[in-house]
Amino acid sequence: MAGNVTLAMIKPKAVESGHVGAILHTICASGFRIRGLKMMKFTKELAEKFYEVHQGKDFYEPLIEFITSGPVVVACIEGDNAVASFRELMGATDPKLAGPETIRGKFGTSVLANAIHGSDSDETAIREIELVFSKEEIF
């Protein structure tokens, strides 16, 4: 599975703003295939485990607070060179620096509420997918 899948997570503000359909359309129209998809709400424990690499950084607590503030939509997506290709489609972390054709450029409102999360490596993708999906939820 490594190399051709990654995790996409539509963040609470984008879900609340009604952008789920448009974001999923953008992902699919860019050539990715959805292998697993669900809406869920992160518990504090899951959020801390998911973002443990950022523990101790100044944005860690606000990030945990934000990601647990409402439902998210998570997707296991498949495509060639999935991690790098999806990170390009997402755009820069700061929506003001993301190109207008990127997901964050279109739907992000701030660095924290930048609409979407994507895994940063093949190893992280597998770890994140396993944190939010059971084997039975990936097709």
C-alpha positions in Angstrom: 0.0 0.0 0.0 2.9 2.4 0.7 3.7 4.9 -2.0 0.4 4.9 -3.7 -1.9 6.0 -0.9 -2.2 8.9 1.5 -4.6 10.3 4.0 -6.7 13.4 3.3 -8.5 15.0 6.2 -11.0 17.8 5.6 -10.8 19.9 8.7 -13.6 21.2 10.9 -13.9 24.7 9.5 -14.1 23.4 5.9 -16.7 20.8 7.0 -18.7 23.5 8.8 -18.5 25.8 5.8 -20.0 23.2 3.5 -16.9 22.6 1.4 -16.7 18.8 1.7 -18.3 18.0 -1.7 -16.2 20.6 -3.6 -13.0 19.4 -1.9 -13.7 15.7 -2.6 -14.6 16.6 -6.2 -11.2 18.5 -6.5 -9.4 15.4 -5.2 -11.2 13.0 -7.6 -10.9 15.4 -10.6 -7.1 15.5 -10.0 -6.9 11.7 -10.6 -7.0 10.3 -7.1 -9.3 7.4 -6.2 -11.0 7.2 -2.9 -10.3 3.8 -1.2 -12.0 4.8 2.2 -14.1 7.7 3.3 -15.9 8.7 6.5 -17.0 11.5 8.7 -15.8 11.4 12.3 -15.0 13.5 15.3 -11.5 13.3 16.8 -11.3 12.7 20.5 -8.6 14.5 22.4 -6.7 11.2 22.8 -6.8 10.5 19.1 -5.8 14.0 18.2 -2.9 13.9 20.5 -1.7 10.6 19.0 -2.3 11.8 15.5 -0.3 15.0 16.0 2.2 13.7 18.5 5.1 14.7 16.2 4.2 18.4 17.0 4.0 18.0 20.8 5.8 20.8 22.5 5.5 23.2 19.6 3.6 26.5 20.1 0.8 25.5 17.7 0.2 22.1 19.3 -2.5 22.9 21.8 -4.4 25.2 19.4 -4.2 22.5 16.8 -5.6 19.8 19.2 -8.4 22.2 20.2 -9.2 23.0 16.6 -9.2 19.5 15.2 -11.5 18.3 18.0 -13.9 21.2 17.7 -16.1 19.6 15.1 -16.4 16.7 12.6 -13.8 16.0 10.0 -14.0 14.0 6.8 -11.1 11.5 6.4 -10.3 9.8 3.1 -7.7 7.2 2.2 -6.9 8.2 -1.4 -4.8 6.4 -4.0 -2.8 7.8 -6.8 0.7 7.8 -8.4 3.2 9.1 -5.9 0.3 9.9 -3.7 1.9 11.8 -0.9 3.9 14.3 -3.0 1.1 14.6 -5.6 -1.5 15.3 -2.9 0.7 17.8 -1.1 1.0 19.7 -4.3 -2.7 19.7 -4.8 -3.3 20.9 -1.2 -0.9 23.9 -1.6 1.1 25.8 1.0 0.1 25.5 4.7 -0.7 29.2 4.8 -3.7 29.7 2.4 -2.4 33.2 1.6 0.7 31.6 0.1 -1.1 28.7 -1.6 -1.9 29.0 -5.3 -5.5 29.9 -6.2 -5.9 26.5 -7.9 -5.0 24.5 -4.7 -7.4 23.2 -2.1 -5.9 25.5 0.6 -5.9 28.5 -1.8 -9.6 28.0 -2.5 -11.0 26.9 0.8 -8.5 27.7 3.6 -9.0 30.7 5.9 -5.8 30.6 8.1 -2.8 28.5 8.8 -4.7 26.6 11.4 -8.0 26.4 9.5 -6.3 25.7 6.1 -9.1 23.3 5.1 -7.2 20.1 4.7 -4.5 17.9 6.1 -2.4 15.5 4.1 0.3 13.0 5.2 3.9 14.2 4.8 5.6 10.9 4.0 4.7 7.4 3.0 5.4 6.2 6.5 3.2 8.8 8.1 0.4 8.0 5.5 0.3 4.4 6.6 0.4 5.4 10.3 -2.4 8.0 9.9 -4.6 5.7 7.8 -4.3 3.0 10.4 -5.2 5.5 13.2 -8.5 6.5 11.6 -9.6 3.5 9.5 -10.0 -0.2 10.2 -8.8 -2.7 7.6 -12.5 -3.3 6.7 -13.1 0.3 5.9 -10.4 0.4 3.1 -11.4 -0.9 -0.3 
